[in-house]
């Protein structure tokens, strides 16, 4: 595993020693320990590239919105700005040191990072495998935006999963997550392969295992030649 720090965030690369071309799967995480748990459970060859240290309510929200809980901060809508930085600075810097040319790349995430993964699908051509695991697809206005806009990614493979009890919450905004997730999965399925799964439990049950399963499913779905 290789890692380094840049301006308040940290990058981790697992599997970077490979000499053969494999997919590079990007993921935003909270810590190295979280990344290690996910990597240990991924069942298919890949380079697992992770970024920690980002502000999830700022960098992963597509536009401004009121916070969910009183102790949190409002969503400030920085996804567009961060995606540009991620695409043009973080991603090429990390992939430059690999021993092969990257021709197959994905982005996955949990919760708000799962929302950012599908946001990237609409605003970037760089990712052909998209994973939104327990993604915050309840986010105000996101479903309408996704239904009315065209994705920039060319026929990506999409993996979407949700906990079976995630919609059973008192907060009305978050309670729409099941309806929105199923609505968008059906919409995306009209133009590209979509895997939709339900996992037992609520939002905070086994996040590392769920992400690892999502990555593994993406890596075995619709494999393309390099």
Secondary structure, DSSP 8 states (H G I E B T S, - for coil): -EEEEETTEEEEEESTT--S---EEEEEES-HHHHHHHHTT--S--EEEEEE---HHHHT-SSEE--SSTTS--EE--HHHHHHHIIIIIHHHHHTTSSS----EEEEEETHHHHHHHHHHHH-SS-SEEEEES--TTSTTHHHHHHHS--SSSS-EEEEEEETTTT-SS-HHHHTHHHHHHHHHHHHTTTS-EEEEEESS-TTS-HHHHHHHHHHHHHHSS----
